[in-house]
Amino acid sequence: MTVAIDRATGRRSGDRAPRPGRAQRLKHGYQKHWYAYVMITPVIVVLGVLVLYPLVYGLYLTLTDANSLNTARTIGVNHIDATYKFIGLDNYKDILFGPTAYDRFWSHFVWTVVWTALCVALHYGLGLGLALLLNLKLRGRTLYRLILILPWAVPTFVTVFGWRFMLADGGVINTALHALHLPQPDWLEDTFWQRFAAIMVNTWCGVPFMMVSLLGGLQSIDTSLYEAAEMDGASAWQRFRHITLPGLRPVSSTVVLLGIIWTFNQFAVIFLLFGTTAPDAQILVTWSYYLGFGQQPRDFAQSAAYGILLLAILIVFTSFYRRWLNRNDQQLAI
């Protein structure tokens, strides 16, 4: 076998060229893709200012005893310097294991999990049912779609305020119940009915998104599969179980994950319905707001600690959720 040798470099023809260093690769990548870097720079700057900086500063506050009495502030022409101290992980210890841990954190955590599970289950169940109906060839289907999408199109605060007026003591709902000689719940005062009302309003707001997403997934399923199954004698339930649900799996996994994250952090519905007057109906995100802005003195450190705990909970849940989906996909592939 003959090996050619380059006299200028002394390299044999079969030798690989040495890999360029990291600096050279970065320089080459920038020269080749400089336009892309220029285009994404404004996005990076905005995310850094609006997301990264508040996150880092909030993490720092969780390691202090900062509140409205010891932070820097200006009163008239007088400036008062900050006097809060670094206390390490004491805020997390107090929240999770302190003497008031159950009343201040765990009770709200349990309610937040129940609230999220019920809301997402109702969103998905009702959204799937409506999507199946709208996927049929119905007369006036376009009008039905328009009507059902309205709760999602209307701004959330308008929807929630409308429900608050209807759920008031003299509102439409209690007036109708009184006319039918039925009990009139204290929707905005009693803890059970506060929670029931919150789930009802959030379901009204969240079903249209789930319906639209699942309707798109239904329309992407090959109709020939249904025709072949029907010719083989499959019942409607069998077609739904073995064709519709597997066909919706990619869409369902995404919208359920998004629904869990959004519902777990759903601030607007709870806050606009009850403000800070319903402590037992507060989920973690609204309880965090109450600690930081709804009481005196305002506890900035513990409020920020709640935010970091919320972020950690969602990161852990999302990681396990994605692994569970990947494992199921691998089992189905086998």
C-alpha positions, 0 to 999 in steps of 0.5 A: 500500500502506498501512502502519499506524503505532503512534502510541504507539511510532512503529513500523510494523506490518511492523517486527520487534520488537528481539531481547532481550539475552542477559541478558533471554533467560537471565532469561526462560528461567529463569523459564519452565524453573526447575523443570528447572534445579532438577531437574538441579542435583544431577546437575551438582553430583555430576558436577562433584565426581566427574568434572570436579574429578578431571579438572582436578586430574589434568590439573594433575598431568600438568604436574608431577613429583608422586610419593609422595615429594614430595606433601603427606602426614601421618605421625603428627602431622607434616605434610609439605608438597608439594615437587613442581614444575611441569615443563610437558609433560615427562611427555608427551614422556617417555611418547611419545618418551623412551628407554623410550617403547616399553616403557612406552607404545607396546608397551602401546598396540599390545596395547590396540588388538589387545585391543580389536579382537579382543574387540569383534569376538568380542563382536559376532560371537558376540552376533549369532549368538546373537541370530539363534538366539534370534530363531527360534521355538525350544522353551525359548527363554526358558530359553536367554535366561536362561542366556545372560544370566547372565554379564552379570548376575553381577558382573564380579569374581565372574566373573573370580575364578571364571575365575582359579580355573579357569585356575590350574595345578590348576584345572578347565580344566587338569585336564580337558586333562590327562585328555584328554592335551592340553597344559596351558598356563600361563594365568596365567604365560606372556605369550601365554596370559595374553593369550589368557585375558584375551580369553577371559574378557572375551568371556565377560563382554561377549557377553550385552550385545551379544546382548541389544542385537542381539536387540532390533534384530532384533525391530524389523525388519519381518517383511514384508521377509523374507516379500517377499524369500523370495517373490522367491527370495532365499536366507538369505544374501541376506536376512541381507545385504540386510535383517538387516544394514541393519536392525541398522545403527543398533543396531550402530553404537551398541553397537560404539562403546560396546563399543570404549570399554568394552573400551579402558578395561576395568580389572577383567578384566586387574587381577583376573586378573593384578594387577600381576604380568603386565606384558606383558598390561597394557593402558594403563588397568591400566598407568596404575594400576600406575604410580600405585599398584603401584610405589614410588615411586608416579608420580602425574604420569605415571599422570595423564598416561596417563589424559589420553592415554587420554581424548584417544585415545578422543575422537579415535577417537569423532569419526572414528567418528561422521564415518565413520558419518554419511558412510556414512549420507549415501551410503546416502541418495543 
